[in-house]
Amino acid sequence: MNASSRSDQDDVETESGAGKAAGPRVLLVEDDGKIAQEVAEELESRGFRVQHAATGPDGLSIGVAGGFDVMIVDRMLPEMDGLTLIETLRERQVATPVLVLSALSAVDDRVSGLKAGGDDYLTKPFAMEELAARLEALMRRPNNTRETMLRVGPLTMDLIERTVIRDGVEIELLPREFRLLEYLMRRPNQVLTRNMLLEDVWNYRFIPQTNLVDVHIGKLRRKIDEPGGPPLIQSIRGTGFMLRASE
């Protein structure tokens, strides 16, 4: 099935099945017909409703019309590249979360994708399980995720440069630690259970018996807390953890 026939079929399926399907709507902008078909079939098997566009201008016109829960945009598209597409969507006040797909994996490429207005970046080739998990995580994010700087107490996080600073000193974090701290900083003074963290930070579909969260919280504390000072991340006995908004 080529990309254009896939797009036409998706239009029909979306309209005829609108009263039946309750799953989240996904706009997939991808010019590679084989990849588009594989992604669409996998997501539909997981309950998503997928509409496909094969070019940047088509993706723009469909995306501006709205009604989608999340978008997947390939970086290299005919007629209008993916980053220009995303930038144009943001200029037109379309705030739908966007996952950027690209064969380019350098840090500068990822930063460019995020600066253009993307919310996450996934390099090719990728596992379908990771693609689906990232989409679900994007849809669970609060509506204020277009922020590029987070500030809680003495901590400042730059989401584009992927840096964390406390009192003028940069803190080196591993990718999972950065993601965990970002989740906490988006929800200051909120009690977050271990199950919430496992689902939203680790993308677990089931909750295993593990001390994974506690281990990573411990490592994160050793990096962000001042020696002898009160911990920024408080343990809530029998429940989970909370990031205090002030010292």
C-alpha positions in Angstrom: 0.0 0.0 0.0 1.5 3.3 -1.0 1.5 6.5 1.2 -1.3 8.3 -0.8 -3.7 5.4 -0.7 -3.0 4.9 3.0 -3.9 8.6 3.6 -7.1 8.3 1.6 -8.1 5.1 3.5 -7.4 6.7 6.8 -9.7 9.7 6.0 -12.5 7.2 5.3 -11.8 5.1 8.3 -11.6 8.2 10.6 -15.0 9.5 9.4 -16.9 6.3 9.3 -15.5 5.0 12.5 -15.8 8.2 14.5 -18.8 7.0 16.4 -17.2 3.6 17.3 -13.6 4.3 18.1 -12.8 6.0 21.4 -9.0 5.7 21.1 -6.7 8.7 20.9 -6.3 10.3 17.4 -2.8 10.4 15.9 -1.6 12.4 12.9 1.3 10.6 11.2 3.3 12.8 8.8 5.7 10.4 7.1 6.7 10.2 3.4 8.0 6.6 3.6 5.0 4.5 2.7 6.4 1.3 4.3 7.2 2.9 7.6 3.9 4.8 7.6 2.0 1.5 7.1 3.9 -0.3 9.8 3.5 2.5 12.3 -0.2 2.9 11.5 -0.9 -0.8 11.8 1.0 -1.1 15.1 -0.7 1.9 16.7 -4.2 0.9 15.5 -3.6 -2.5 17.1 -3.1 -0.6 20.3 -6.3 1.3 20.0 -5.1 4.5 18.4 -6.9 6.1 15.4 -4.3 7.1 12.8 -4.6 9.6 10.0 -1.6 9.7 7.6 -0.2 12.6 5.5 2.7 12.0 3.1 4.0 15.6 2.6 4.6 18.6 4.8 1.9 20.8 3.3 -0.7 18.0 3.7 0.4 17.5 7.3 0.1 21.2 7.9 -3.4 21.5 6.5 -4.6 18.5 8.4 -2.8 19.4 11.6 -4.2 23.0 11.6 -7.7 21.6 11.3 -7.1 20.1 14.8 -8.8 17.3 16.7 -5.6 15.2 17.3 -4.3 14.1 20.6 -0.7 13.7 19.4 1.3 14.0 16.2 4.2 12.1 14.7 6.3 14.1 12.3 9.2 12.8 10.2 12.0 15.4 10.0 12.8 14.9 6.3 9.6 15.5 4.3 8.9 16.5 0.7 7.8 20.1 -0.1 8.1 21.2 3.5 10.6 19.7 6.0 9.3 18.5 9.3 10.9 21.2 11.4 9.3 23.9 9.3 6.0 22.1 9.6 6.3 22.0 13.4 7.3 25.7 13.6 4.4 26.7 11.4 2.0 24.7 13.6 3.2 26.4 16.7 3.0 29.8 15.0 -0.7 29.0 14.3 -1.2 28.2 18.0 -1.5 24.4 17.5 -0.3 23.1 20.8 -0.8 19.3 20.1 2.2 17.3 21.4 4.6 16.3 18.6 7.0 13.4 18.4 9.8 14.0 15.9 11.1 11.1 13.9 14.5 11.3 12.3 17.5 9.3 11.2 19.7 12.1 12.6 20.8 11.2 16.1 23.3 13.9 17.0 22.6 16.1 20.0 22.5 19.2 17.8 19.8 17.5 15.7 17.7 16.7 18.7 18.1 20.2 20.1 17.0 21.6 16.7 13.9 19.4 16.8 13.0 20.6 20.3 13.7 24.2 19.5 11.4 24.0 16.5 8.5 23.1 18.8 8.8 19.3 19.1 8.0 17.7 22.4 10.1 14.5 22.0 12.6 13.1 19.5 13.0 9.5 18.4 15.7 8.3 16.1 15.3 5.7 13.4 15.4 2.7 13.5 13.1 2.4 16.6 11.1 -0.2 18.4 7.4 0.1 18.0 7.0 -0.5 21.8 9.1 2.6 22.5 7.2 4.7 19.9 3.8 3.8 21.5 5.2 4.4 25.0 6.5 7.8 24.1 3.1 8.8 22.6 1.3 7.7 25.7 3.8 9.7 27.9 3.3 12.8 25.7 -0.5 12.5 26.1 -0.2 12.3 29.9 1.9 15.5 30.2 0.2 18.6 31.6 -0.9 21.3 29.1 2.0 23.6 30.1 4.7 21.4 28.6 5.7 24.1 26.0 7.8 25.7 28.7 11.5 25.4 28.0 12.7 26.4 31.5 11.6 24.9 34.8 12.4 26.5 38.1 11.7 24.9 41.5 13.4 26.3 44.6 17.2 26.5 43.9 16.9 24.3 40.8 16.7 25.5 37.2 16.2 23.0 34.3 16.7 24.0 30.6 14.7 21.5 28.6 16.3 22.4 25.3 20.0 22.4 26.4 19.2 19.5 28.8 21.0 21.1 31.7 20.2 21.4 35.4 21.7 24.2 37.6 21.6 24.7 41.3 22.9 28.0 42.7 24.9 28.7 39.6 26.5 25.2 39.5 25.6 22.8 36.7 24.7 19.3 37.8 25.5 16.3 35.5 22.6 13.9 35.2 22.1 10.7 33.3 19.2 10.7 30.9 16.9 8.7 33.2 17.8 11.0 36.1 17.0 14.0 34.0 13.7 12.6 33.0 12.8 11.8 36.6 13.8 15.2 37.9 11.8 16.9 35.1 8.7 14.9 36.1 9.2 16.0 39.7 9.8 19.6 38.8 6.6 19.8 36.7 4.7 18.8 39.8 6.2 20.6 42.8 4.6 20.1 46.2 2.6 17.2 44.8 2.8 13.7 46.4 3.9 11.3 43.6 3.5 7.6 44.1 6.0 5.0 43.1 3.4 3.6 40.7 3.0 7.0 39.0 6.7 7.3 38.5 7.0 3.8 37.1 4.2 4.4 34.7 5.1 7.9 33.5 8.9 8.0 33.8 9.7 4.3 33.0 6.7 3.7 30.8 5.7 0.5 32.6 2.4 -0.9 31.5 2.3 -3.1 34.6 3.7 -2.4 38.0 6.5 -4.8 39.0 7.8 -5.5 42.5 11.0 -3.4 42.3 13.0 -0.8 44.2 13.9 0.9 40.9 12.3 4.2 41.9 13.9 4.3 45.3 17.4 3.6 43.8 17.1 6.4 41.3 15.7 8.8 43.8 18.7 8.1 46.0 21.1 8.8 43.2 19.3 12.0 42.2 19.4 13.2 45.8 23.1 12.8 46.0 23.5 15.0 43.0 21.1 17.8 43.7 21.2 18.1 47.5 23.8 20.2 49.4 25.9 18.3 51.9 24.2 18.5 55.3 21.2 20.4 54.0 17.6 19.2 53.9 16.7 17.0 51.0 14.8 18.7 48.1 13.0 15.5 47.4 11.0 14.4 50.5 9.9 10.8 51.1 6.3 10.5 52.0 6.0 7.4 54.2 4.0 4.6 52.6 3.1 6.7 49.6 6.0 8.1 47.5 7.9 11.3 47.1 7.5 15.1 46.7 9.7 17.8 45.4 9.5 20.9 47.7 9.0 24.2 45.9 11.1 26.1 48.4 14.0 25.4 50.8 
